[in-house]
């Protein structure tokens, strides 16, 4: 049923349009965001090797705490930045996943910037 939902189809088109121009490498991976109704997920992806380097989400301990959905998204961004620092990654390419750069997506990216990642 989700395959025929017009919102899902439109988002898939946006993802393809974004991915034509964005690619991540080992030194500068792609920071990919996915959000569901309750949670938000972020990954650092090396597209050349086809591997996920680090992940963070609100399913991890201590990140779901906070008021509303913006505070947990910010914590996910800072946690991902800490994991990236351990791997020696300082610069990333931001992939918003077809979502508008607003709300939880913006909060996650601000948290990653606070953690030390450069976009």
Secondary structure, DSSP 8 states (H G I E B T S, - for coil): -GGG-HHHHHHHHHHHHHHTT----SSS-EEEEEE-SS-EEEEEEETTTTEEEEEEETTSTTTS-SSTTHHHHHHHHHHHHHHHHHHT--B-EEE-TTS-SSTHHHHHHHHHHHTT-B-
